Amino acid sequence: MVTRIQNLLLAPILIVVLVLSSTGAFAQTSTVEKVREYRIQHEYDILNEYLTFLKIPNVASDLPNIKRNANYLVKEFEKRGARMELLTLPDKPDVPPVVYGELKTPGAERTLIIYVHYDGQPADPKNWTHNPWEPTIYSGSMQEGGKPVSLSESNEEVNPDWRIYGRSASDDKAPFPAILHTLDALKQSSIALTSNLKFFFEGEEEAGSPHVRQILEHYKDKFQGDLWLFFDGPKHQSGRPQVVFGVRGVTGMEVTVYGPSRPLHSGHYGGWSPVPGQMLAELLSTMKKESGEILIEGFNENTAPITEADQRAFETLPNYDRQIREDLGLNWTEMEGRSLIESYMFPTLTIRGLESGNTGELARNVIPTKAVASLGIRLAKGNDPERMKDRVEAHIASQGYHIVRQEPNMETRLNNRKVAKITRGGGYPAVRTPIDNPMAQQVVGAIKKATEEEIILYPTFGGSLPLFHFEEVMQTPIVIVPIANHDNNQHAPDENIRIGNIWYGMDIYAEIFTMD
Amino acid sequence: MVTRIQNLLLAPILIVVLVLSSTGAFAQTSTVEKVREYRIQHEYDILNEYLTFLKIPNVASDLPNIKRNANYLVKEFEKRGARMELLTLPDKPDVPPVVYGELKTPGAERTLIIYVHYDGQPADPKNWTHNPWEPTIYSGSMQEGGKPVSLSESNEEVNPDWRIYGRSASDDKAPFPAILHTLDALKQSSIALTSNLKFFFEGEEEAGSPHVRQILEHYKDKFQGDLWLFFDGPKHQSGRPQVVFGVRGVTGMEVTVYGPSRPLHSGHYGGWSPVPGQMLAELLSTMKKESGEILIEGFNENTAPITEADQRAFETLPNYDRQIREDLGLNWTEMEGRSLIESYMFPTLTIRGLESGNTGELARNVIPTKAVASLGIRLAKGNDPERMKDRVEAHIASQGYHIVRQEPNMETRLNNRKVAKITRGGGYPAVRTPIDNPMAQQVVGAIKKATEEEIILYPTFGGSLPLFHFEEVMQTPIVIVPIANHDNNQHAPDENIRIGNIWYGMDIYAEIFTMD
């Protein structure tokens, strides 16, 4: 959608109309239209300013440069009237600070808290076409034949299909130029915000957010508000606007079962010694059917039910299941009849690793001493990570296993028919805002005003993000509003943002910041 | 047993008696007693001669030295009146030859064919206490505090607990001094052999016997006889005399089952994509129970039944099962109630390897593309290696798998619900002479005359040796008559033979060569 609108806007006659409109010739011009008028007038400036910001290296471990990024944000947001400060924990001053800000709106009763992270993934320049922190504009995706474009030499209109290549161009600096220039555009058009805005810009998200929980707890009073908006992540691969209401949680565990205390000759002992691989296969087959049905008692018991609103969302979502299945060479999928997106509403149990003895060239005629399964567990809303591991453990015990935490000694082996060592991994729960949450629906309504395409309402991502810290500490609903193109090479070399996606960000932010 | 008799013999008074006996003072002196008298007179000579032989390196790939070994055997056996020759295939003259010999006994109607191999495992001198081909005598096992003994400086009687350390001291040169000096002892006592002897001394057994089948086929007429005696391997760990009537066969296969065509993020696809480890666990659990029961149709169908003679043999065998179980930390064993030795009468299915994705530190939140099981199969008498693999394949097909021989392409994946790649290994069948075979029982009777301890009659070893070439080509029964001590470090550094075990060899060979 954004693409088509932008292409239309390139027609000179329309620009004339819109310039007239920005002077007040047409009283009925909408907020998004006014922001577009402003943007068209300032495209080169917006891009040049963004290139300046992208030139500041932003790996969390590079503290001097991280601080330059933080100071840049303080300065730019202060220019727009926000009260900014840098937050670190009192006992840990030398870590990437949270850039915190408040932009009060007189009379507003609602506070939106906007999360963006200004750090990026580490980047090895030798794997990049250009230096990751020398952002370069291309006429399109490099993969699809895009060529470098020089802003200073170009007389062309900015094409929304142009791309900026550089670290964090999309993940996650892209919202910054969009927020800053939306605020400018609204101000120039004398359109007032309707919410108080708070800004929570993290500087170590790609390093695993090691201090975010403590920062939230320590400065909890500052972060009070009505809705967290996470401006992060790519849009749906269809290019359609997307709002995401949750993420799955994650945990995992490893199970080791034991055979003889030393590897045995399979001739001298085969048919007599227990075989750990056989024990493990039998155990795993009691936990889940290959068809996907999980047989562990209570595994699904606390899972939040699928609501009618969720069901409606599924029905409006584009279904690429058949295409994905064919792309992956899959004749069938687990829990047949359940779509990929619907499957995200359930917890999973995945054998991510199996190991016993050797296979292939290294296979030997030996009965191995043990067999190991690494189990990945994804959590749906309502599943507690510890409780889920408890249930798997209880199931293993119910199959006759004595459970230990360390390699069993001879006494333990001899006194118990079957012994399983269980190593429990860490993890965190899912976060999911009900799709019919009224304030979230207001955001959806605002986005609808900025776009003609149907919005994809994603009840939850299948993957996991540690959003639960925010939910647990702040007890405030969260929605994720991505703007980046899905083919942005996020976390990889040649990361990029399609310029039209920054424009899309301005469109929707304008409507969100001024929603009823 | 040997130990106790030898210790008795060290008493000087007994030696006097036996020396008297060797002079004919006692008319009733038995064959074994006469051989012992001879041996006691010649112990130092026998050992010195054996040390000379052990000094000739004997790795099959070292052709010049292998030929020196072969020539040594030709010379020594010709001294005893045998007609010797070196056999190779006409088109492959430069491989370790079979040293073949015939020692005709006028009037004998029975021909025993004696198999020994004169090559040894490769040895890395740096892992040995002494150079593997500089044989060294110790006063006992090194592990139990034995010290070097110099034959030239020693005035002691040779103690049967002394050991010779050196490559092939037990595996498998030990029968040679015993055969040669048994022949000498019988000659000196004017005791006639009662069988024709043929000798089949292989020179590349430890290299996998690459030419033995062709040699057998090419020179089949030479090797006609009534019973093959394999003089190889260690005695039972109890030290008791042992005759072994068979070995299991062996084969194997590898099964790979497939999930998605590329590794998938377990969040984005978990709960939807099939998981190959789960499929494999379910498949394996349909093939065998962890308790040991094999569920594959027909797996056990052609297995030779356990006869009453086998059953009697089991009952007389020492049962160390509990001790072995405790040594291995096993609370239970497969097919509970079935002894280790009894289990050798059945085919096995052992998961010797399992692999899918990663475990431990390397575990990642990924759905792997495949899961692999390496299956070892031991065969009982009656089981055909190819037919057994066919049965496993038929079982896999019956579980809904489409079977392929190569990695499946996308079309194969999409057109079949489940795909299993099966790689079939080679292998060979079991060999087992009925325990009540009359000629084998004559051998057992002869050994009984040479020893006071009860003989262990082993219906079959659990392990595998390619004896089937001999059985298939020659259609002649085979028994294995080991003499080496069980703690001989066979195939390992510091291989050794307990000298009393060579004396045991002379005792039993004397009675076998002169049996009724």
Contacts between the chains, C-beta under 8 A, distances in Angstrom:
chain1	res1	chain2	res2	distance
A	248	B	267	6.0
A	250	B	267	6.8
A	250	B	365	7.0
A	252	B	363	7.3
A	252	B	365	7.5
A	254	B	359	6.3
A	254	B	360	7.1
A	254	B	363	7.0
A	258	B	329	7.6
A	259	B	330	7.7
A	260	B	328	4.2
A	260	B	329	6.7
A	260	B	330	6.0
A	261	B	327	7.9
A	261	B	328	5.3
A	261	B	329	3.8
A	261	B	330	8.0
A	262	B	328	7.0
A	264	B	328	7.2
A	265	B	462	7.8
A	265	B	463	6.4
A	266	B	348	7.2
A	266	B	350	5.0
A	266	B	352	6.1
A	266	B	376	4.7
A	266	B	378	6.7
A	267	B	248	6.0
A	267	B	250	6.9
A	267	B	378	5.7
A	267	B	461	7.3
A	267	B	462	4.7
A	267	B	463	3.3
A	267	B	464	5.4
A	268	B	461	7.8
A	268	B	462	4.6
A	268	B	463	5.5
A	269	B	340	7.3
A	269	B	462	6.9
A	270	B	343	8.0
A	270	B	348	3.9
A	270	B	350	4.8
A	270	B	376	6.7
A	270	B	378	5.1
A	270	B	462	6.7
A	271	B	292	7.0
A	271	B	334	6.1
A	271	B	335	7.2
A	271	B	343	4.2
A	271	B	344	7.4
A	271	B	346	5.6
A	271	B	347	7.7
A	271	B	348	3.9
A	271	B	350	7.8
A	271	B	378	6.8
A	271	B	462	7.6
A	272	B	333	5.1
A	272	B	334	5.7
A	272	B	335	7.6
A	272	B	338	7.3
A	272	B	340	4.8
A	272	B	343	4.3
A	272	B	462	8.0
A	273	B	328	6.9
A	273	B	330	6.5
A	273	B	333	6.5
A	273	B	334	6.9
A	274	B	290	6.8
A	274	B	292	7.8
A	274	B	330	6.4
A	274	B	332	6.8
A	274	B	333	6.7
A	274	B	334	6.1
A	275	B	290	7.5
A	275	B	334	7.6
A	275	B	350	5.4
A	275	B	351	5.4
A	276	B	351	8.0
A	277	B	284	7.4
A	277	B	351	3.2
A	277	B	352	7.7
A	277	B	353	7.5
A	277	B	354	4.7
A	277	B	373	7.2
A	278	B	284	6.7
A	278	B	285	8.0
A	278	B	288	5.7
A	278	B	289	7.8
A	278	B	290	4.9
A	278	B	351	5.4
A	279	B	290	4.5
A	280	B	281	7.2
A	280	B	354	7.2
A	281	B	280	7.2
A	281	B	281	4.4
A	281	B	282	7.9
A	281	B	284	3.7
A	281	B	285	4.9
A	281	B	290	8.0
A	281	B	351	7.1
A	281	B	354	7.8
A	282	B	281	7.9
A	282	B	284	7.9
A	282	B	285	4.7
A	282	B	289	6.9
A	282	B	290	4.6
A	284	B	277	7.3
A	284	B	278	6.7
A	284	B	281	3.7
A	284	B	282	7.9
A	284	B	285	7.9
A	285	B	278	8.0
A	285	B	281	4.8
A	285	B	282	4.7
A	285	B	284	7.9
A	285	B	285	4.0
A	288	B	278	5.7
A	289	B	278	7.8
A	289	B	282	6.9
A	290	B	274	6.8
A	290	B	275	7.6
A	290	B	278	4.9
A	290	B	279	4.5
A	290	B	281	8.0
A	290	B	282	4.6
A	292	B	271	7.0
A	292	B	274	7.8
A	326	B	414	6.4
A	327	B	261	7.9
A	328	B	260	4.2
A	328	B	261	5.3
A	328	B	262	6.9
A	328	B	264	7.2
A	328	B	273	6.9
A	329	B	258	7.7
A	329	B	260	6.7
A	329	B	261	3.8
A	329	B	408	7.9
A	329	B	410	4.9
A	329	B	413	3.6
A	329	B	414	6.0
A	330	B	259	7.8
A	330	B	260	6.0
A	330	B	261	8.0
A	330	B	273	6.5
A	330	B	274	6.4
A	330	B	413	7.2
A	330	B	414	7.7
A	331	B	413	6.6
A	331	B	414	5.7
A	331	B	415	7.1
A	331	B	416	6.1
A	331	B	417	4.9
A	331	B	418	7.8
A	332	B	274	6.8
A	332	B	417	5.7
A	333	B	272	5.1
A	333	B	273	6.5
A	333	B	274	6.7
A	334	B	271	6.1
A	334	B	272	5.7
A	334	B	273	6.9
A	334	B	274	6.1
A	334	B	275	7.6
A	335	B	271	7.2
A	335	B	272	7.7
A	338	B	272	7.3
A	340	B	269	7.3
A	340	B	272	4.8
A	343	B	270	8.0
A	343	B	271	4.2
A	343	B	272	4.3
A	344	B	271	7.4
A	346	B	271	5.6
A	347	B	271	7.7
A	348	B	266	7.2
A	348	B	270	3.9
A	348	B	271	3.9
A	350	B	266	5.0
A	350	B	270	4.8
A	350	B	271	7.8
A	350	B	275	5.4
A	350	B	367	5.9
A	351	B	275	5.3
A	351	B	276	8.0
A	351	B	277	3.2
A	351	B	278	5.4
A	351	B	281	7.1
A	351	B	356	6.6
A	351	B	357	7.5
A	351	B	368	8.0
A	351	B	371	7.7
A	352	B	266	6.1
A	352	B	277	7.8
A	352	B	357	5.0
A	352	B	358	7.4
A	352	B	363	5.8
A	352	B	364	6.6
A	352	B	365	6.4
A	352	B	366	5.8
A	352	B	367	7.0
A	352	B	368	6.9
A	353	B	277	7.5
A	353	B	356	6.3
A	353	B	357	4.1
A	353	B	358	4.6
A	353	B	359	3.8
A	353	B	360	7.8
A	353	B	362	7.7
A	353	B	363	4.9
A	353	B	368	7.4
A	354	B	277	4.7
A	354	B	280	7.2
A	354	B	281	7.8
A	354	B	354	4.8
A	354	B	355	6.3
A	354	B	356	4.0
A	354	B	357	7.0
A	354	B	359	7.2
A	354	B	371	6.0
A	355	B	354	6.3
A	355	B	355	6.1
A	355	B	356	8.0
A	355	B	358	7.8
A	355	B	359	4.6
A	355	B	360	7.9
A	356	B	351	6.6
A	356	B	353	6.3
A	356	B	354	4.0
A	356	B	355	8.0
A	357	B	351	7.5
A	357	B	352	5.0
A	357	B	353	4.1
A	357	B	354	7.0
A	357	B	374	7.1
A	358	B	352	7.4
A	358	B	353	4.6
A	358	B	355	7.8
A	358	B	374	7.0
A	359	B	254	6.3
A	359	B	353	3.8
A	359	B	354	7.2
A	359	B	355	4.6
A	359	B	372	4.5
A	359	B	373	7.2
A	359	B	374	4.3
A	360	B	254	7.0
A	360	B	353	7.8
A	360	B	355	7.8
A	360	B	372	7.2
A	360	B	374	7.3
A	362	B	353	7.6
A	363	B	252	7.3
A	363	B	254	7.0
A	363	B	352	5.8
A	363	B	353	4.9
A	363	B	374	4.0
A	363	B	376	7.9
A	364	B	352	6.6
A	365	B	250	7.1
A	365	B	252	7.5
A	365	B	352	6.4
A	365	B	376	5.3
A	366	B	352	5.8
A	367	B	350	5.9
A	367	B	352	7.0
A	368	B	352	6.9
A	368	B	353	7.4
A	371	B	351	7.7
A	371	B	354	6.0
A	372	B	359	4.5
A	372	B	360	7.2
A	373	B	277	7.1
A	373	B	359	7.2
A	374	B	357	7.1
A	374	B	358	7.0
A	374	B	359	4.3
A	374	B	360	7.3
A	374	B	363	4.0
A	376	B	266	4.7
A	376	B	270	6.7
A	376	B	363	7.9
A	376	B	365	5.3
A	378	B	266	6.7
A	378	B	267	5.7
A	378	B	270	5.0
A	378	B	271	6.8
A	408	B	329	7.9
A	410	B	329	4.9
A	413	B	329	3.5
A	413	B	330	7.2
A	413	B	331	6.6
A	414	B	326	6.3
A	414	B	329	6.0
A	414	B	330	7.7
A	414	B	331	5.7
A	415	B	331	7.1
A	416	B	331	6.0
A	417	B	331	4.9
A	417	B	332	5.7
A	418	B	331	7.7
A	461	B	267	7.3
A	461	B	268	7.8
A	462	B	265	7.8
A	462	B	267	4.7
A	462	B	268	4.6
A	462	B	269	6.9
A	462	B	270	6.7
A	462	B	271	7.7
A	463	B	265	6.4
A	463	B	267	3.3
A	463	B	268	5.5
A	464	B	267	5.4
